[in-house]
């Protein structure tokens, strides 16, 4: 069962890497907007994510896009996104790849 959860978590991360912040040409995973992905034994996925700012223009649509795309995975039962602003996002949360892409390295 644990092996299945790890495989599913990898699939979820692959999907997250297809969702982009419209203002920054980097996906939400590499940007560091995804704080945690939890999957229970019933394959319900819960994701804690943040936004680059509380006033982000996609505050309404991006979490829904994350929820919908993860829910569309064959092995996922349900998908829920929690928006959190603690800790607040900053550019240090980006992956090395994202920092390189945006010229921070």
C-alpha positions, 0 to 999 in steps of 0.5 A: 500500500505504501508503495502505491501511495508513493507512486500516486504522490509522484503522479500528483507532482507530475500534474502539479508541474503542468500548472503555471502561475500566469505571471511567472513562467514556472510551474507551481511545484518548482515555484515552491507554492506547494507546501505539502501533499498528503494522501490517505489509504483511500487515495484522497489527496489533500494539498497545502499550497500558497500563492505568491501573494494574497492579492494574486490575480489567480487566487480563485482559479489556480487552487481550483485548477490544482484540485481539478487536475489532481482529481482527474488522475485515475487513481485519485478518489478526491482532491482538496486544496487548502490555501495557506499563507503561513509561512508566507511565500518568498523566492527562497522557496523556489527550486534551483531550476526555477531560480535559474529560469528566472535569473536569480542564480 
